């Protein structure tokens, strides 16, 4: 997975992309003509101080890594942590991320992640 870095890329995702909102996360995504999947993880000041924001970004990256969506998809994704993200458990955060990716059509609906397996 490549990382989204340039301001112009972020602007394009937020201007042209479709948004999917959950309780703790928002996903903005837009397709690209070619290339591989690129993702970015954002936590604004509403989430908390620098330590809390960095922790939320690390949690989002790890949840995304564990979900392992197909990297050959030509799309740009931006996950935005909401203030509620700091209060939910990692498994709930991962489950919500999987739900948003399914709603965006980036994960198959029949595939269940490890966190969603029945106890």
N, C-alpha and C positions, 0 to 999 in steps of 0.2 A: 504494500500500500504506500502510495506517495502522499506527501503532506501538502496541503494547500497553504501557500505563504504570502503571495502577492496581494496587495490591497485591491487591485483591479479584479482579481479572481473572486475575492470576498464580495466586492460590490456587485459583480455579475450574478453570483449565487443569490444574494439577497434581493436584487432587482428583478431577475428573470425567473428565479427558482420557485418551486412550490414548497409551502411550509406545512409541516405536520406537527401539531402541538400535543404534548402529553402533560401530565401533572408536574414532572420534574425536568423534562427535556423538551426542546423544540428542535426539529430537524428541518433544515432548508436544503433542498437538493435541486440540481439542474444537470441535464445531460450535456455531453460534449460530443463533437463530431468524431473524434478519435482519441486514443490514449487509454490510460488505465484509471482505475478508481483513485480519487484523491479525497482526503478527508481532513477536517480541522475540528478542533474542540475548543470552545469558547466558554468562559465563565466571567460574567460582568461583575461590577462592583456591588451589585445588589446581592450577590451570593455571599459576600463577606470580604475580609481582608485578604492580603496577598497569599498567606499560607493556606487559607480555606479555598481560594480560587485555584491555586496550583494543585491542591489535593483533588478537587473535583475534576480538573482536566486529566489528571493521572487516572482517576477512576473511570472516566469516559473512554480514554484510550485503551485501558485494559478490557473493559466490557466489549468494546468494538473488536479488539484482537481475538477475544474468545468466541465471538459470534462468527468471525471469519466469513464475511460475505464474499461472493466471487469478485476477485480483484480485476478481472478482465472487463468489467462493466465500465464503459466510458462515461463517468459521472463525477461531479464534484459534490461533496457533502459537507455541511457545517452543522455540528451538534452544539446547541447552546444550552448550558446548564441554567435552570431556573433556581431561585432561592430555595425551593423545596428539595432540590437535589442533595443539599448538604444534610438533610434530615432523614433520607431514606437509606435503607440497607443496600449493599452492593447488588444483591440478587434482584431486588426490586428495580434498581436502576438498569441492570442488564436486561431484565424482562421488558421494561418499558422501551428500551432502545430496540430490542428485537421487534416489538409491536410496531414502532414507528417505521422501521426498515421494511416490514411486511406491508404496511399501508402504502409505502412509497413504491412497492413492487420490486424491491432490491433483495429480498429474501423470499424463498419459496414458502407458501403458506402451510405446506404439509410438514416441513422440517421443524422439529422441536429442539430447542437448545437444551443443554444439560440442566440449566436452572429451571426449566419448565417441566421437567420429567415428573411424573406422578410419584408421590412418596411411597 
